[in-house]
Amino acid sequence: MLVYPSLDYELNTQVRIHREANGYTQEEFAFLIGRDVADIVKYEDLTTTDAYDFNHINRYARVLRRVPKDFVFEVSLLENDIKIEARKTEYKTKTTYRGERQLTIDGKPQWVKLEPYSIPNDNITIEPNDLARMVVLLDKLLIEGYFRDGVTGYDLFVHVGTLWSGGFCAKLLIEGLAVLSGRRKRPKLLPMRKAPKTEEKWILYKEDLKGH
């Protein structure tokens, strides 16, 4: 049996719902808020008690185009803690979570089924031509000094979206950065490889100007 602080349970539920409504995969959302995708997987896993951080609720709201109050239930839960029995089933295309929550009804504890939910195992296909165009665009931004003072993943996503023609998603930006950071010697994007992130600073890409 897992015991969740009620606010953690609310926040995990609401962020997941709004993430899906915006069409972001777990990988894309992790990039946009400056976290590792493994963190997002844990936060949205009903079989763990890991949780999104209320201290960063303004960040979640900004990225998901909501306001902070959207990340708590309209009617707050009465309990300080929530007791859950949960399990997950992994399929080829999705992971499904099911569980029961313990409630006190007529003075007696009873287990009530939670509404199950599934998280797709998304594998977004990036067209080679789009990736090549993205690398050229990012390389131009780098040469022009756009990354000199550091930018957030979300701000970069918004900026590139204003320059891009055709279909655009965060995954395309992630892949473009991975290619660019692996290709260039100097200046380079820090840290290297696979859409780098910092833990809390949320400043993801910065030129290494040593030797210049």
C-alpha positions as a Markdown table, in Angstrom:
| # | Residue | x | y | z |
|---|---|---|---|---|
| 1 | Met | 0.0 | 0.0 | 0.0 |
| 2 | Leu | 1.3 | 3.5 | -1.0 |
| 3 | Val | 0.5 | 6.6 | 1.0 |
| 4 | Tyr | 0.4 | 9.9 | -0.9 |
| 5 | Pro | 0.2 | 13.4 | 0.5 |
| 6 | Ser | -3.1 | 14.5 | -0.9 |
| 7 | Leu | -1.6 | 17.6 | -2.6 |
| 8 | Asp | 1.0 | 15.5 | -4.4 |
| 9 | Tyr | -1.7 | 13.2 | -5.7 |
| 10 | Glu | -3.7 | 16.1 | -6.9 |
| 11 | Leu | -0.7 | 17.8 | -8.6 |
| 12 | Asn | 0.5 | 14.6 | -10.3 |
| 13 | Thr | -3.0 | 13.9 | -11.7 |
| 14 | Gln | -3.6 | 17.4 | -13.0 |
| 15 | Val | -0.2 | 17.9 | -14.6 |
| 16 | Arg | -0.6 | 14.6 | -16.4 |
| 17 | Ile | -4.1 | 15.6 | -17.7 |
| 18 | His | -2.9 | 19.0 | -18.9 |
| 19 | Arg | 0.3 | 17.5 | -20.4 |
| 20 | Glu | -1.8 | 15.1 | -22.5 |
| 21 | Ala | -4.3 | 17.9 | -23.4 |
| 22 | Asn | -1.4 | 19.9 | -24.9 |
| 23 | Gly | -0.2 | 16.9 | -26.9 |
| 24 | Tyr | 3.2 | 16.7 | -25.2 |
| 25 | Thr | 4.9 | 13.3 | -24.7 |
| 26 | Gln | 6.6 | 12.7 | -21.4 |
| 27 | Glu | 10.0 | 13.2 | -23.2 |
| 28 | Glu | 8.8 | 16.5 | -24.6 |
| 29 | Phe | 7.4 | 17.8 | -21.4 |
| 30 | Ala | 10.6 | 16.8 | -19.5 |
| 31 | Phe | 12.6 | 18.9 | -22.0 |
| 32 | Leu | 10.3 | 21.9 | -21.7 |
| 33 | Ile | 10.5 | 22.0 | -17.9 |
| 34 | Gly | 14.2 | 21.2 | -17.7 |
| 35 | Arg | 13.9 | 17.7 | -16.1 |
| 36 | Asp | 15.0 | 14.3 | -17.1 |
| 37 | Val | 12.3 | 12.1 | -18.7 |
| 38 | Ala | 12.9 | 9.5 | -16.0 |
| 39 | Asp | 11.6 | 12.0 | -13.5 |
| 40 | Ile | 8.3 | 12.5 | -15.4 |
| 41 | Val | 7.8 | 8.8 | -15.8 |
| 42 | Lys | 8.1 | 8.4 | -12.0 |
| 43 | Tyr | 5.8 | 11.4 | -11.2 |
| 44 | Glu | 3.0 | 9.9 | -13.5 |
| 45 | Asp | 3.5 | 6.3 | -12.3 |
| 46 | Leu | 0.7 | 5.4 | -9.9 |
| 47 | Thr | 2.9 | 2.7 | -8.3 |
| 48 | Thr | 5.4 | 5.3 | -7.0 |
| 49 | Thr | 5.0 | 8.2 | -4.6 |
| 50 | Asp | 7.3 | 10.5 | -6.5 |
| 51 | Ala | 5.6 | 13.8 | -7.2 |
| 52 | Tyr | 5.8 | 17.0 | -9.3 |
| 53 | Asp | 7.1 | 19.9 | -7.2 |
| 54 | Phe | 4.6 | 22.5 | -6.0 |
| 55 | Asn | 7.5 | 25.0 | -5.9 |
| 56 | His | 7.5 | 24.8 | -9.7 |
| 57 | Ile | 3.8 | 25.1 | -10.3 |
| 58 | Asn | 4.2 | 28.5 | -12.1 |
| 59 | Arg | 6.6 | 26.8 | -14.6 |
| 60 | Tyr | 4.2 | 23.9 | -15.3 |
| 61 | Ala | 1.4 | 26.5 | -15.8 |
| 62 | Arg | 3.5 | 28.5 | -18.2 |
| 63 | Val | 4.5 | 25.5 | -20.3 |
| 64 | Leu | 1.0 | 24.0 | -20.4 |
| 65 | Arg | -0.7 | 27.3 | -21.0 |
| 66 | Arg | -2.7 | 27.2 | -17.8 |
| 67 | Val | -2.9 | 29.1 | -14.5 |
| 68 | Pro | -1.6 | 27.6 | -11.2 |
| 69 | Lys | -5.1 | 27.0 | -9.8 |
| 70 | Asp | -5.7 | 24.5 | -12.7 |
| 71 | Phe | -3.4 | 22.1 | -11.0 |
| 72 | Val | -5.5 | 21.3 | -8.0 |
| 73 | Phe | -8.9 | 19.7 | -7.9 |
| 74 | Glu | -11.9 | 22.0 | -7.9 |
| 75 | Val | -13.1 | 20.3 | -4.7 |
| 76 | Ser | -10.1 | 19.6 | -2.5 |
| 77 | Leu | -9.6 | 16.1 | -1.0 |
| 78 | Leu | -10.6 | 15.8 | 2.6 |
| 79 | Glu | -7.7 | 13.6 | 3.6 |
| 80 | Asn | -4.2 | 14.8 | 4.4 |
| 81 | Asp | -2.9 | 11.5 | 3.1 |
| 82 | Ile | -4.3 | 9.1 | 0.4 |
| 83 | Lys | -3.9 | 5.3 | 0.7 |
| 84 | Ile | -3.7 | 3.5 | -2.7 |
| 85 | Glu | -3.1 | 0.0 | -3.9 |
| 86 | Ala | -1.8 | 0.3 | -7.4 |
| 87 | Arg | -0.4 | -1.7 | -10.3 |
| 88 | Lys | 0.7 | -1.1 | -13.8 |
| 89 | Thr | 0.6 | -3.2 | -17.0 |
| 90 | Glu | 3.1 | -2.5 | -19.7 |
| 91 | Tyr | 2.0 | -3.2 | -23.3 |
| 92 | Lys | 3.8 | -2.6 | -26.6 |
| 93 | Thr | 2.2 | 0.8 | -27.2 |
| 94 | Lys | 1.1 | 1.9 | -23.7 |
| 95 | Thr | 1.5 | 1.5 | -20.0 |
| 96 | Thr | -1.8 | 1.2 | -18.1 |
| 97 | Tyr | -2.2 | 2.1 | -14.4 |
| 98 | Arg | -5.0 | 0.7 | -12.2 |
| 99 | Gly | -5.6 | 1.0 | -8.5 |
| 100 | Glu | -7.9 | 1.3 | -5.6 |
| 101 | Arg | -8.1 | 4.0 | -3.1 |
| 102 | Gln | -9.1 | 3.5 | 0.6 |
| 103 | Leu | -12.0 | 5.7 | 1.7 |
| 104 | Thr | -13.8 | 5.9 | 5.0 |
| 105 | Ile | -17.4 | 5.3 | 4.4 |
| 106 | Asp | -19.9 | 5.2 | 7.3 |
| 107 | Gly | -16.9 | 5.0 | 9.7 |
| 108 | Lys | -15.4 | 2.0 | 8.0 |
| 109 | Pro | -12.4 | 1.8 | 5.6 |
| 110 | Gln | -13.4 | 0.6 | 2.1 |
| 111 | Trp | -11.5 | 0.2 | -1.1 |
| 112 | Val | -12.9 | 2.0 | -4.1 |
| 113 | Lys | -11.6 | 1.6 | -7.7 |
| 114 | Leu | -9.8 | 4.5 | -9.2 |
| 115 | Glu | -10.4 | 5.5 | -12.8 |
| 116 | Pro | -7.6 | 3.7 | -14.8 |
| 117 | Tyr | -5.4 | 5.7 | -17.2 |
| 118 | Ser | -2.9 | 4.8 | -19.9 |
| 119 | Ile | 0.2 | 6.6 | -21.0 |
| 120 | Pro | 1.2 | 5.9 | -24.7 |
| 121 | Asn | 4.7 | 4.7 | -25.4 |
| 122 | Asp | 5.0 | 7.4 | -28.1 |
| 123 | Asn | 7.6 | 7.0 | -30.7 |
| 124 | Ile | 7.4 | 10.2 | -32.8 |
| 125 | Thr | 8.9 | 9.8 | -36.2 |
| 126 | Ile | 11.1 | 12.8 | -37.3 |
| 127 | Glu | 11.4 | 13.2 | -41.1 |
| 128 | Pro | 15.1 | 13.4 | -42.1 |
| 129 | Asn | 14.5 | 16.6 | -44.2 |
| 130 | Asp | 12.9 | 18.3 | -41.2 |
| 131 | Leu | 15.8 | 17.3 | -38.9 |
| 132 | Ala | 18.3 | 18.6 | -41.4 |
| 133 | Arg | 16.4 | 21.9 | -41.6 |
| 134 | Met | 16.3 | 22.1 | -37.8 |
| 135 | Val | 20.0 | 21.6 | -37.4 |
| 136 | Val | 20.7 | 24.4 | -39.9 |
| 137 | Leu | 18.3 | 26.7 | -38.0 |
| 138 | Leu | 19.9 | 25.9 | -34.6 |
| 139 | Asp | 23.4 | 26.3 | -36.0 |
| 140 | Lys | 22.5 | 29.7 | -37.3 |
| 141 | Leu | 21.2 | 30.7 | -33.9 |
| 142 | Leu | 24.4 | 29.5 | -32.3 |
| 143 | Ile | 26.6 | 31.4 | -34.7 |
| 144 | Glu | 24.5 | 34.5 | -34.1 |
| 145 | Gly | 25.1 | 34.3 | -30.3 |
| 146 | Tyr | 21.5 | 33.3 | -29.4 |
| 147 | Phe | 22.8 | 30.8 | -26.8 |
| 148 | Arg | 25.5 | 33.0 | -25.4 |
| 149 | Asp | 23.8 | 33.8 | -22.1 |
| 150 | Gly | 21.8 | 30.6 | -21.9 |
| 151 | Val | 18.2 | 29.9 | -22.7 |
| 152 | Thr | 15.6 | 27.6 | -21.3 |
| 153 | Gly | 14.2 | 24.7 | -23.3 |
| 154 | Tyr | 10.8 | 26.2 | -23.2 |
| 155 | Asp | 11.9 | 29.7 | -24.4 |
| 156 | Leu | 13.9 | 28.0 | -27.2 |
| 157 | Phe | 10.9 | 26.0 | -28.2 |
| 158 | Val | 8.7 | 29.2 | -28.4 |
| 159 | His | 11.4 | 31.1 | -30.3 |
| 160 | Val | 12.0 | 28.4 | -32.8 |
| 161 | Gly | 8.3 | 28.0 | -33.3 |
| 162 | Thr | 8.1 | 31.5 | -34.6 |
| 163 | Leu | 10.8 | 30.8 | -37.2 |
| 164 | Trp | 9.7 | 27.4 | -38.3 |
| 165 | Ser | 7.4 | 26.6 | -41.3 |
| 166 | Gly | 5.5 | 23.4 | -41.4 |
| 167 | Gly | 4.8 | 20.9 | -38.7 |
| 168 | Phe | 6.8 | 21.5 | -35.5 |
| 169 | Cys | 7.0 | 19.6 | -32.2 |
| 170 | Ala | 9.3 | 19.6 | -29.2 |
| 171 | Lys | 10.7 | 16.2 | -30.3 |
| 172 | Leu | 12.1 | 17.7 | -33.5 |
| 173 | Leu | 13.8 | 20.4 | -31.5 |
| 174 | Ile | 15.2 | 17.8 | -29.1 |
| 175 | Glu | 16.6 | 15.7 | -32.0 |
| 176 | Gly | 18.1 | 18.8 | -33.7 |
| 177 | Leu | 19.9 | 19.8 | -30.5 |
| 178 | Ala | 21.2 | 16.3 | -30.0 |
| 179 | Val | 22.7 | 16.3 | -33.6 |
| 180 | Leu | 24.1 | 19.8 | -33.2 |
| 181 | Ser | 25.7 | 19.2 | -29.8 |
| 182 | Gly | 27.3 | 16.0 | -31.1 |
| 183 | Arg | 28.6 | 17.6 | -34.3 |
| 184 | Arg | 30.3 | 20.8 | -33.2 |
| 185 | Lys | 33.7 | 21.1 | -31.6 |
| 186 | Arg | 33.8 | 24.7 | -30.5 |
| 187 | Pro | 31.7 | 26.5 | -29.5 |
| 188 | Lys | 29.6 | 23.7 | -28.1 |
| 189 | Leu | 26.4 | 23.2 | -26.3 |
| 190 | Leu | 26.7 | 22.2 | -22.6 |
| 191 | Pro | 26.3 | 19.6 | -21.5 |
| 192 | Met | 26.6 | 17.4 | -24.5 |
| 193 | Arg | 24.3 | 14.8 | -26.1 |
| 194 | Lys | 20.7 | 14.0 | -26.1 |
| 195 | Ala | 18.9 | 17.3 | -25.2 |
| 196 | Pro | 21.0 | 18.2 | -22.1 |
| 197 | Lys | 19.3 | 19.5 | -19.0 |
| 198 | Thr | 20.2 | 20.9 | -15.6 |
| 199 | Glu | 18.6 | 19.7 | -12.4 |
| 200 | Glu | 17.1 | 23.0 | -11.1 |
| 201 | Lys | 18.6 | 26.0 | -12.9 |
| 202 | Trp | 16.5 | 25.3 | -15.9 |
| 203 | Ile | 19.1 | 26.9 | -18.2 |
| 204 | Leu | 19.8 | 24.2 | -20.7 |
| 205 | Tyr | 22.1 | 25.4 | -23.4 |
| 206 | Lys | 25.0 | 27.7 | -23.2 |
| 207 | Glu | 28.0 | 28.4 | -25.3 |
| 208 | Asp | 31.4 | 27.3 | -24.1 |
| 209 | Leu | 33.4 | 30.4 | -24.8 |
| 210 | Lys | 36.7 | 29.3 | -23.3 |
| 211 | Gly | 39.6 | 29.9 | -25.6 |
| 212 | His | 37.7 | 32.6 | -27.6 |
